[in-house]
Amino acid sequence: MRPQEIDINEYNYDLPEERIAKFPLEQRDASKLLIYKNGHLSHGVFRELPGLLPEQALLVFNNTRVIHARLHFALPNGKPLEILCLEPLSPAEHQQSFSSTQAVHWKCMVGGNRRWKSGEIAKTVAGPSGEVNLSATRIGRTADAFEIRFEWDDPTLAFGELLAAAGIIPLPPYLNRENTPEDEDRYQTVYAEEEGSVAAPTAGLHFTDEVLRELEKQGAQRAFVTLHVGAGTFKPVTADRLEGHHMHEESIFIHPDTLQQLAAHLEAGHPVIPVGTTSTRLLESLYWHGRKVLDGGAAPFASVGQWEPYEGKPDVAPAEALRATVEHLKVNGQEHLQGFTRLIIAPGYTFRICSGMITNFHQPRSTLLLLIAALIGKDWKAAYQYALDNSFRFLSYGDSSLLLGQGVR
């Protein structure tokens, strides 16, 4: 069966509300860890992870950082309005937008938009040097979002600083609660660095400095990539057949040295284990971008479409695809690979780079659950039932799993 023909109703399960973790555990690495290996299920505690990984494993982490993307305004009539900043439009690059001291344009979702008839809205923000007036003007709209221009009256203040002062961390909608001071720290990974996400790569929330040190002692290698997580990660599949689902687009960023590290690891036959579905999507997208390079059809700015893997093109060695991208960057005078991916990984997909995954437990009828099913097949049902039977906590602040693909020892 082609992935486009998948009936999403087959990827549904009963998730009781009480099994959704509304708050994080006191200790990050005290979460439960489900272990799936060649069809066998067991469980332990996350801090035991370093001793459970296959030999010579390379762990790939998404070092994106969640921004204070939720901005609250009041309309002239006093009604509340919320703007959720999704991604920059002008300047289009995240760091350029965050460092800008002049007006910026962002793609945003707007809660209460129907009440916002016209004109700009404004609020006063407590900046480092005193009060700052921040205004927002609706410029236009796309199918599912709006273009908003932000302006402020302090030319010494960068937009990133303003956002940090004026906004709040956007928690997942299914938590259905207000932010607490604890979320400022706990809804970020300990290795978060590159600002740009509106949701955390939650598989990484379990890692502590102690676990990272133990991984190093055990000989596990590490690599860092960046995929800025968008609000689309929470978008359920509403169409009955997968072909009716429009996959969300997310920004990716990776250094050529990391591409070389991945290629060398794959050539040596060692397993690559991404931390989270975001790292998995990025790694597999790298293969398909490399295929475009080898076929002579790649632009310097990387892009991977939703259905590209399912077009029946013959495979090439993953390391060859990665090294082709490195050479492509060199020829085009680029110091890093930047672009976006809309890749959907669903049953029927063949993994080219990833040998397994560390991940949390995902919503029913979601593309994230489809990704899990692509990796371990129909065993996803047994794994999720095992988690439910053994009191695992689900979703962003929930427990974790180590899923190893077939043949990984």
N, C-alpha and C positions, 0 to 999 in steps of 0.2 A: 504493500500500500504506500502511495506517495504521502508525505507528511501533510500536504495540502488537504488530503481527504480525511484526516484524523477527526473523529467525533470527540469534541472536548468533554462531553458528558461521561466518557470513559475515564476521565482524569479528575474525578470528583470524589470526595470522601467527606464524612461527617466530622466536622471540627467543632466540638463544644466550646462555647464562649469561655468557660472556666479554664480551658487548656491554653488559651492565648496569654502569654506572659505580658502583663501590663507594665511591670517594673523589672529592672535588672536584678540579678542576685548581688549580694554584698561583695562577693569575690568573683571576678571575671572568670577565672579558670576553675571554679567549683561547679560549673555546669556539667550536666550529663553529656556523655559522648557515645552515640550509637556507632558501632563498628560493623561495616558490611564488607565482606571479603569472599569472593567466589561463591556467593549465594548463602553464606553463613552469617548469622546475626548474633551480636553480643553487645555488651555495653560496659562502659567504665566512666571515668571522670576526665574532663578535658585536659587537666594538667598532666595526664599520663600519655598524651599524644606523642611526644618525642620518641618514646619507646615503641610506638605502634606503627610508625611509618616504614615503608620499604627502604632497603638500603640504597644509598646514593640518591635519595629523593631530592628534587629541587622544588621548594615551595615558592609559589608566586603570589605576592601580596598586592592588593590594590591600595595604593597610598593616598587616595583621594580624601579630602576633608570636607565635612558637611558645613555649609555656610548658614548664616542667620538669614535664611531666605524668606521668612514670613514677616511681612510688614503690615501693621495695623494702622489704618487711617479712619477718620470720621468725615462723613459727607457734610455739606452745609446744613442739612436738616438734623444732624446729630446721629444719623444711622451709621453703624459700623461697616467698614469695608476692609477686606483683607486682600493683599497682593502677595502672590507667591512667585518669587523670581526663579525662573527655570534655567535660562541660559542667555549669555550676552549676544546681542545682535550688532552693536556698534559701540566701541570696538568689539569685534567678534571673538577675540581670543580672551580667555578667562583672566589671565594675569594682567593683560593690558587694560581690561575693563576695571578690575579691582584697583589698579594703580592710577586710574584716570582722576584728575581733579576738575574735569569739565563734565558736561552732561553726557549721560550714557543711555543707550537704548537696550532694553531687555525683553525677551519673550517671557510672558508671565501668565499665570492663571489668576483670575479675579473672582473672589467670593463676594456675592452681592452686586455683581456688575449691572444688573437691570436697574438698580437704584442710582447708578452713576450715569446721569443723563449726559453731561458734557463738561468741558473745562478741566482745569487742574484742581487737584486736591493737595493739601499740605499738612505737615505736622512739624512740631518743634522737637528737636533731638538734642540730648545732652552730649555734646562733643567734648573732646579732650581740653579744648580752650574756651568752652562756653557753649551757649545755645546756638544751634544751627537750624535753619529752616530748610526742610526737605520737601520738595514738591514732586508730584507724579501726574503726568499727562498721558491720556490714552490716545495713541497715534493711529492705530489700525488693529485689525484682527486677522488671525488665520483660522483654520477649521476648528482648532481646539484651544486656542490661546490668544493673547493680545500682545501688541507691541506697546510698551510703556516707556516714556522718556522720564528719566529722573534728573532733577537739577537741585542744586543746593547753593547757599550763599557764603560758603567759606572756601576760598580757592586754595587754602593750605591743606584741606582735608581730602584724602583719596576716597573713592567710592567704597572700597573694601572696608576702610575704617568706619565709614558712615553706616554701612550695612551691619557691621559688628555691633555698633552702638544702638542702632534703631530697630534691628530685627531680632527674631528669635529662631531657635532651631526648629525645623519642621518635622515633628514626629509623624510616624505612619498613621494614616487615618483610622486604621482598625484598632489602635490603642484606645481611641475614644476617651482621651483625658487631656487635661492641661499639662503644660510643661512644669517640671520641678527643677530646682537648682542642680540636682544630681544629673539631669539629662545633659547639661553642658559638657560634662566630662564623659559620661558613660555612653552617650550616643556618638562617640568618636572612637576609632581604634587608637591604640597607644602609638602606632606608627603613622598616623594621619599627617599629611604634609601639604599636598597640593589642593588648594581650595577650589571648590566648584560643584560639589554634590548637593542635592536636596534630599538625599536619603543615604544612610550609612551602608557600606558594604558589610552587612551584619555578621557574616561568618567570621570576620576578623575581630569582633567585639570580645571574644573569649580569650584572646592572646594577652599575656602579661609580659613584662620584661623578664620575669623568671622563666617563663616557658620559652621565650626567644633565646635566652642564654642556654637553656638545656638543649634546645634544638641544635645550637652551634656545637655543644659538647658531643652530641650524638653524631655529628658529621653531616647533618642536613644542610644543604645550601639554600640560599635565599636570593630572590630577585624581586624587584619592585616595578610595577607598571601603574598607569593611571587611566581609569575609566570613570568619568564623572557620572554618577548615578542620577537619572532623571525621575520625575514623578511617574513616568510611564511604567516603571518597574512594578507599581501597584495596580496597574490596569488589568482587570480581569478579561478573559476571553469571553466575549458575549455572543459571538457567532457560534452556531452549532458545529460548523466545519472550520478547520483552522485556516483554510484559504480566505475566509472572510475577516481575518484578524489583521489589523495594520500594526506591525511591530514598531515599538518606539525606537527612536534614534538616540544614541549616547556618544559623547565625545571620548576619544582615546588619545593617549600620548605615551610614547615609549622611546627610549634612547637606543641608538645602534649597538652600544656595548651590551645591552640586555638582550638584543636580538642575537648577537654573537654567542652570548652565554647560553641561551636556549638552544641554538643550533648545535653547539659543541656537546651539550648534555644529551640531546636527542641522538646525535651520531654515535655517542658512546653507549646507547641503549639504556640509559637511566630514566626512571620515571619522573614525569613533571606533574606535580600536584598543585593545582590552583586553590587558593583560599577564596571560596565564594563563587557564585554564579557570574558575578561581574568580571572577575579575573578569567574565568572560563570562556566567556563570550569574547573577551579581548584576545586571548591566546589563539582561539580557533579562528577569529577574524584575521589575525596576522597571516595565517596560512593562506587564506583566500585572497588577501591583498598580494601576497607573494606570487600566487598563481597568475594574477593580473599582470604583474611585472614580467613574468616569464612569457606570457602571451603577448606582451607588447602593448597592453591596453590600460596601463596604470598611470594615473596622474600623480604628481608629487604629493597631493593631499589625499590621504587614504580614504577610501569609502568601500563599504561592504554592504550589499543589499540583502534583503530578507531571505530570498530564495536562492541565492547564488550557489550554495553547496549542492543543490538538488537538480542541477542542470545537466548532469551526466558527463562532466569533463573528466578525462583520465587523471589519476593521481600522479603527483610527483613526490619525491622525498621531502618531508617537512623541513629538514635542515636546508635543503636546496632552495625552498621557497623563502625561508627566512634570510638566507645569505643573499638572495636576489634582491630583496628589499634593502638590505644594507648597501649593496652596490648602487642601487637606484638612488638612495639618499645621497650617496657620495657624488654621483654624477650630477645631481640637481643642486648640489651645494647646501643640503639641509643637515642641520645638526641633530635633528630628531624627527621621528615619524609622528605626524599629527593628523587626525581625521575623525571619522565617525563610523559607527556600525549600526546596522539594523538587523544583523544576523539573528535568525531564530533557530534554536537548536531543539529539535523535537525527535521523537522516535522515528528511526529511519536514517538519522544522521550518523556518519562515521567520524569518530574523533581522530584528528590527525596529530595533535600535540599533547593533549591532556590524558593522563593515565588513571586519574581518579579525581577526587574533589573533597574539600572540607567545606561543609555548608550547614545552614540551619534547616528548619522544617517550614515548608512554604504553603501558601494558601491553596485551597482547592481551585481547580479550573484556571490555573495561572500558567504563564509561559515558563516560570521558574520550575514548576512541578514537571512540565514537559521535558525540561532540560535534565532533570533527575532521571526521568523515565528513559531518556535517550542513553544515559550512561549505564544504568543497571537493569534496563528492560522492565518486564512485568513485576520484577521483584520490588519495585517501588511500593506496591500495595502491601507486601509483607513487611517492608521496612517501616512504613508509616503506621501500620497496625501494631507492630512491635513497640513503636514509640508511644502510641496511645495506651497500650496495655501496661507499659512500664512507667507511666506517669511523667513522660517527658513534657517539657514546656515548649510551646510552638511560637513561630514567627520571630520578629526582629530581636526581641529580648529573651528569646527562648533558648533551648539547648542546641547542641551541635551534633554533627555526624561526620565520620570519616568513611567515604565511599570509594572503594578501590575497584577499578575495572577488571574485566576478565584477564587472567594471566599475570596480574601483578602480585608478586610474592612479598 
